[in-house]
Amino acid sequence: MIEPRTLKGFRDLLPAQALAREKILDIARRIYRSYGFAPIDTPALEYLEILTGKGSAETDKQLYSFTDHGDRRVGMRFDLTVPFARFAAQHIATLGTPFKRYHMATVWRGENTQRGRYREFMQCDFDTIGTTSPVADLETVLVVHDLLVAIGIKRFTIRVNDRRILGGVLRSAGLAERSTDVLRSLDKLGKQSLDAVVDEMAGHGVPADVARRLVAMAALAGPPAEVLAAVEPLVGDDAVGREGIAAVRTLLDGVAQAGVAEGRVVVDPSIARGLDYYTGIVLESFLDELPTLGSICSGGRYDDLAGLYTKQRLPGVGASLGIDRLLAGLEELGRLATAETPAEVFLVHFDAAHLGDYLRIAAALRADGMTVEFFPEARRLGQQLKLAAKKGFRVALVIGTDEFARGTAQLKNLATEATTTIAWEGDLAALVDAVHSHLEAIRSDH
């Protein structure tokens, strides 16, 4: 007998979890399309050289890689951005620029598991490639905002920064050659203590007093204008760093003009993003009630990534919804739907002699747009209703031998247990209309 078990960092999704995920995927798809992003897909496996050296030394270590049957070195994608850069370089002549895409797919990283983080997880990316326009940066933030609002999250914050600002601060401090290590260390703020981050920087050759100033800068908080004013002297005369400050100001102006509520988008000098390919605006989004959960939607600008695969310059910007982490957060907050069925109507099965009638009723309800499950066995009514309530159906439609004879039906609200008698007298259209009206009323109450 083989023990049924899953690998560490991998998991099965039960119906309630899978349905909750699909609901958010449907919302993300709708929001992305509303901005003109088109779907694409790429293989789970890429040549290893496509993936390595693009994220960070840490992601290279986390790659699942092997030699395939053709003696080729291949790897499983660790995110969707690097494969997209390869995809764009390969197909841009056909696609044209700017090109806007979304991609929802599974990725793999052999990292330590923790709350909301797994070794196999799904990303929901959207990107614009082929333009350096600040409008594309602004639109990225607006999509993230609209997405989280559409999901129903009322309290969240989008934190923005620019890698050029951090680079300018480091160059002004004489740490240009250590910028990659310092940025990775800063990206761990919020996950490690301040002292631990300072010690890590010291291990990379950063003087302790400079490391403390950098950490103090990263801890700045408050109105965006005040934070930028405090960071500006640290950038000094570094031209690229000043470009970053100007880009953040432009972004914030656009966010305000688009009508985003004040305080929803803030400047956070600690946001660096751990992946090496980011070059400009970077962003992370947090649930205000669970700030230690980590970012649920992150991204930024990467102007040089596609240049690894083509001589044509293909600057890009985008973000990714971490759906598994978001679901973990919503579950922790008790806001995750628990229904185990996608259907709303449970059609009770009483008498095999009326099987044809039941099938016609179910078909008519579905043709009207309702989702219906017809129970396959003629069990006792109590058993069927108990199962229907457990699975999360909204209503149960009860039509037994006596109801068929009288031309009536019983519609039971499974949440309130209230029962309504429907007189349809064999008129299938009348039955469908009545069930539809009751179901709409129940939906509106929720």
C-alpha positions in Angstrom: 0.0 0.0 0.0 1.4 3.4 -1.1 1.0 6.2 1.5 -1.0 9.1 -0.1 1.0 12.2 0.6 2.3 15.4 -1.1 5.8 16.9 -1.3 6.9 19.6 1.1 5.9 23.0 -0.4 3.3 21.4 -2.7 -0.4 21.0 -1.9 -3.8 19.8 -3.1 -6.6 22.2 -3.4 -10.0 21.1 -2.1 -13.1 22.4 -3.9 -13.7 25.4 -1.6 -10.1 26.5 -2.1 -10.1 25.9 -5.8 -13.4 27.8 -6.3 -12.0 30.8 -4.3 -8.9 30.8 -6.5 -11.0 30.6 -9.7 -13.2 33.5 -8.5 -10.1 35.7 -8.1 -8.7 34.6 -11.4 -11.9 35.5 -13.1 -11.8 39.0 -11.5 -8.1 39.5 -12.5 -8.9 38.4 -16.0 -11.7 40.9 -16.2 -9.7 43.8 -14.8 -6.7 43.0 -17.1 -8.9 42.9 -20.2 -10.6 46.1 -19.2 -7.2 47.8 -19.7 -6.5 46.1 -23.0 -4.1 43.3 -21.9 -4.3 40.2 -24.0 -3.7 36.6 -22.9 -0.6 34.6 -23.8 0.9 31.3 -22.6 4.5 30.0 -22.4 5.9 26.5 -21.6 6.5 25.4 -18.0 10.0 24.3 -19.1 12.6 26.6 -20.7 16.2 26.1 -21.7 18.2 26.6 -18.5 20.2 29.5 -19.9 16.9 31.4 -20.5 16.2 31.4 -16.7 19.6 31.5 -14.9 21.2 34.8 -14.0 18.0 36.8 -14.6 16.4 37.0 -11.1 19.2 36.7 -8.5 21.7 34.3 -7.1 19.0 33.1 -4.7 16.5 32.4 -7.4 19.2 30.5 -9.4 19.6 28.3 -6.3 15.8 27.8 -6.1 15.4 26.7 -9.7 14.2 23.2 -10.4 16.5 22.1 -13.2 17.5 18.8 -14.8 18.8 17.2 -18.0 16.0 16.0 -20.3 15.8 13.0 -22.5 17.4 15.0 -25.3 20.4 15.7 -23.1 19.4 19.4 -22.8 19.7 21.4 -19.6 16.2 22.7 -18.8 14.5 24.5 -15.9 11.0 25.0 -14.6 10.0 28.7 -14.7 10.4 30.5 -11.4 8.3 33.5 -12.5 6.4 34.6 -15.6 8.4 37.8 -16.3 11.6 36.1 -17.5 9.8 33.8 -19.9 7.8 36.8 -21.1 11.0 38.6 -22.0 12.1 35.6 -24.0 8.6 35.4 -25.6 8.6 39.1 -26.5 12.1 38.9 -28.1 11.0 35.9 -30.1 7.7 37.3 -31.3 7.8 41.1 -31.1 8.1 41.5 -34.9 4.6 39.9 -35.2 3.1 41.5 -32.0 4.3 45.1 -32.5 4.9 47.6 -29.7 3.8 48.6 -27.2 2.4 45.1 -26.4 0.2 44.4 -23.4 -0.2 40.9 -22.1 -1.5 39.0 -19.1 -0.5 35.5 -18.1 -1.9 33.3 -15.3 0.1 30.1 -14.7 2.0 28.0 -12.2 5.6 28.6 -11.3 8.1 26.7 -9.1 10.8 27.8 -6.6 12.6 25.5 -4.3 12.5 27.9 -1.4 11.7 27.6 2.3 8.0 27.3 2.9 6.2 29.8 5.2 2.8 31.4 5.6 1.3 32.0 2.2 4.5 30.8 0.4 4.8 27.5 -1.4 7.2 25.8 -3.8 4.5 25.5 -6.4 2.3 28.5 -6.7 0.4 30.5 -9.3 1.1 34.0 -10.5 -1.3 36.3 -12.4 1.0 38.7 -14.4 0.2 41.7 -16.6 2.9 43.6 -18.5 3.4 46.3 -21.1 6.5 46.0 -23.2 8.1 48.3 -25.8 7.6 51.7 -24.2 9.3 53.9 -21.5 6.3 56.1 -21.2 5.4 57.0 -17.6 1.8 56.3 -18.6 2.6 52.6 -18.6 4.1 52.9 -15.1 1.0 54.8 -13.9 -1.4 52.3 -15.5 0.4 49.4 -13.7 -0.4 51.0 -10.4 -3.9 51.7 -11.4 -4.5 48.1 -12.5 -3.2 46.9 -9.2 -5.5 49.3 -7.4 -8.6 48.4 -9.4 -7.8 44.7 -9.1 -7.6 44.7 -5.3 -10.8 46.9 -5.1 -12.6 44.4 -7.4 -11.6 41.5 -5.3 -13.3 43.2 -2.4 -10.3 44.3 -0.3 -11.2 47.5 1.5 -7.9 48.1 3.4 -4.7 47.9 1.4 -1.7 50.0 0.6 0.4 50.2 -2.5 4.0 51.1 -1.7 6.1 52.5 -4.5 9.7 53.5 -5.0 12.2 53.7 -7.8 15.4 51.6 -8.1 17.1 54.7 -9.6 16.6 56.6 -6.3 18.3 53.8 -4.3 21.1 53.6 -6.9 21.6 57.3 -6.6 21.8 57.2 -2.8 24.3 54.3 -3.0 26.5 56.1 -5.6 26.5 59.3 -3.5 27.6 57.2 -0.6 30.4 55.6 -2.6 28.7 52.2 -2.7 28.0 51.8 -6.4 29.9 48.6 -6.7 28.0 47.0 -3.8 24.5 48.2 -5.0 23.1 44.8 -5.9 24.0 43.3 -2.4 22.7 46.4 -0.6 19.4 46.4 -2.5 18.9 42.8 -1.7 19.5 43.5 2.0 17.1 46.5 2.0 14.5 44.3 0.4 14.6 42.1 3.5 13.4 45.0 5.8 10.1 43.9 7.3 11.1 40.3 7.1 14.3 40.7 9.3 15.1 43.0 12.1 16.9 46.4 11.4 20.0 45.1 13.2 20.0 41.9 11.1 19.8 44.0 7.9 22.7 46.3 9.1 24.8 43.3 9.9 24.1 41.8 6.5 25.2 45.0 4.8 28.3 45.0 6.9 29.1 41.6 5.6 29.0 43.0 2.1 31.6 45.7 3.1 29.3 48.5 3.9 30.5 50.6 6.9 28.2 50.3 9.9 27.4 54.0 10.1 26.5 54.1 6.4 24.4 51.0 6.7 22.4 52.6 9.6 21.8 55.7 7.5 20.5 53.6 4.7 18.2 51.6 7.0 17.0 54.9 8.5 16.2 56.2 5.0 14.4 53.0 4.2 12.3 53.4 7.3 11.0 56.9 6.3 7.2 57.1 6.3 4.6 59.8 6.0 3.1 61.9 3.3 4.7 61.1 -0.1 6.0 64.7 -0.6 7.7 64.7 2.8 9.3 61.3 2.2 10.7 62.4 -1.2 11.9 65.7 0.3 13.8 63.7 3.0 15.4 61.3 0.4 16.4 64.0 -2.1 19.5 65.3 -0.2 20.7 61.7 0.1 20.6 61.4 -3.7 22.7 64.5 -4.0 23.7 65.5 -7.5 23.3 62.0 -8.9 21.4 62.6 -12.2 20.0 59.1 -12.5 18.8 59.2 -8.9 17.0 62.5 -9.5 15.3 61.0 -12.5 13.9 58.4 -10.2 12.6 61.0 -7.8 11.0 62.9 -10.7 9.4 59.6 -11.9 7.8 58.9 -8.5 6.4 62.4 -8.4 5.0 62.0 -11.8 3.5 58.7 -10.8 1.9 60.2 -7.7 0.4 63.1 -9.6 -1.1 60.7 -12.1 -2.6 58.5 -9.3 -4.2 61.5 -7.8 -5.6 62.7 -11.1 -7.0 59.2 -11.8 -9.1 59.5 -8.6 -7.3 57.0 -6.3 -8.1 57.8 -2.7 -5.4 59.6 -0.8 -3.2 57.3 1.3 -3.8 54.2 -0.9 -0.4 54.8 -2.7 2.6 55.8 -0.5 6.3 56.2 -1.0 8.4 53.5 0.7 12.2 53.9 0.2 12.7 50.4 1.4 11.0 48.8 -1.6 13.7 47.4 -3.8 12.4 44.1 -5.0 14.8 41.3 -4.7 15.0 40.5 -8.4 18.0 42.0 -10.2 16.1 42.9 -13.4 14.2 45.9 -12.1 15.5 49.3 -13.3 12.9 51.9 -12.4 9.6 52.2 -10.6 8.9 49.3 -8.2 5.8 48.5 -6.1 4.5 46.2 -3.5 1.0 45.9 -2.1 0.0 44.9 1.4 -3.1 44.0 3.3 -3.3 46.7 6.1 -4.7 44.1 8.5 -1.9 41.6 7.8 1.3 43.7 7.0 3.6 40.8 8.0 2.0 38.5 5.4 4.2 40.2 2.8 3.3 41.7 -0.6 0.2 40.3 -2.4 0.8 42.2 -5.6 4.3 43.3 -6.7 6.2 44.5 -9.8 8.0 47.3 -11.5 9.9 48.5 -14.5 12.5 46.3 -16.2 14.0 48.1 -19.2 17.0 45.8 -19.9 15.6 42.2 -19.4 14.5 41.5 -23.0 17.9 42.8 -24.2 19.4 39.6 -23.0 17.6 37.8 -25.9 17.5 40.4 -28.7 19.4 43.5 -30.0 16.1 45.4 -30.1 15.4 47.4 -27.0 12.2 46.3 -25.4 11.6 48.2 -22.1 8.9 46.7 -19.9 6.8 47.3 -16.8 4.2 45.1 -15.0 3.1 43.4 -11.9 2.0 40.1 -10.6 -0.8 39.1 -8.2 0.4 36.5 -5.7 -2.9 34.7 -5.6 -1.8 31.9 -3.2 -0.5 34.4 -0.6 -3.7 36.6 -1.0 -5.9 33.5 -0.4 -3.9 32.6 2.7 -4.4 36.1 4.0 -8.2 36.2 3.2 -8.5 32.8 4.9 -6.6 34.1 8.0 -9.0 37.1 8.1 -12.0 34.8 7.8 -13.1 36.3 4.5 -12.6 33.3 2.2 -15.8 31.8 0.6 -16.4 28.3 1.9 -18.8 26.9 -0.8 -17.7 23.5 -2.1 -19.8 23.7 -5.2 -20.0 26.1 -8.1 -23.8 25.4 -8.5 -26.5 27.5 -6.8 -29.5 25.2 -7.2 -29.7 21.8 -5.7 -32.5 19.7 -7.5 -33.7 17.0 -5.0 -34.2 13.5 -6.5 -37.2 11.7 -5.2 -38.7 9.2 -7.7 -36.9 7.5 -10.6 -40.3 7.4 -12.4 -39.9 11.2 -12.8 -36.3 11.1 -14.0 -37.2 12.6 -17.4 -39.1 15.4 -15.6 -36.1 16.2 -13.4 -33.7 16.2 -16.3 -36.0 18.6 -18.3 -36.3 20.9 -15.3 -32.5 20.9 -14.7 -31.9 21.6 -18.4 -34.4 24.5 -18.5 -32.9 26.1 -15.4 -29.4 25.9 -16.9 -30.6 27.3 -20.2 -31.8 30.3 -18.2 -28.3 30.8 -16.9 -28.6 29.1 -13.5 -26.1 26.6 -12.2 -27.8 23.3 -11.1 -26.8 20.0 -9.6 -29.3 17.2 -9.9 -28.6 14.6 -7.1 -28.1 11.2 -8.7 -29.7 9.1 -6.1 -33.3 9.0 -4.6 -32.2 9.3 -0.9 -34.2 10.6 2.0 -35.0 14.3 1.8 -33.2 15.1 5.0 -30.0 13.5 3.8 -30.1 15.4 0.5 -30.8 18.7 2.2 -28.1 18.3 4.8 -25.6 17.5 2.0 -26.8 20.5 0.0 -26.4 22.9 2.9 -22.9 21.6 3.7 -21.7 22.1 0.2 -23.0 25.7 0.1 -25.9 25.6 -2.4 -28.1 28.7 -2.2 -31.4 26.9 -2.7 -32.9 23.4 -2.9 -35.7 22.7 -5.4 -38.0 20.0 -4.0 -40.5 18.3 -6.3 -41.8 15.0 -5.1 -44.5 12.7 -6.4 -47.2 14.7 -4.6 -45.8 18.0 -5.9 -45.8 16.7 -9.5 -49.4 15.7 -9.1 -50.4 19.1 -7.7 -48.3 21.1 -10.1 -46.3 22.7 -7.2 -42.7 22.9 -6.0 -41.0 23.8 -2.8 -38.0 26.2 -3.0 -35.9 26.1 0.2 -33.4 28.8 1.1 -30.6 26.7 2.6 -29.1 29.6 4.5 -32.4 30.7 6.3 -34.3 27.5 5.9 -37.3 29.5 4.7 -39.5 27.6 2.2 -41.5 29.1 -0.6 -44.3 27.2 -2.5 -44.3 27.7 -6.3 -47.4 27.0 -8.3 -46.3 26.1 -11.8 -48.9 23.6 -12.8 -46.7 21.9 -15.4 -45.6 25.1 -17.0 -41.8 24.8 -17.2 -41.3 28.4 -18.1 -43.3 29.5 -15.0 -41.2 27.3 -12.8 -38.0 28.7 -14.3 -39.1 32.3 -13.8 -40.1 31.7 -10.2 -36.8 30.0 -9.3 -34.9 32.8 -11.2 -36.7 35.5 -9.3 -36.1 33.9 -5.9 -32.5 33.3 -6.6 -31.9 36.9 -7.7 -33.5 38.1 -4.4 -31.1 35.9 -2.5 -28.1 37.1 -4.4 -29.0 40.7 -3.8 -29.2 40.0 -0.1 -25.6 38.9 -0.2 
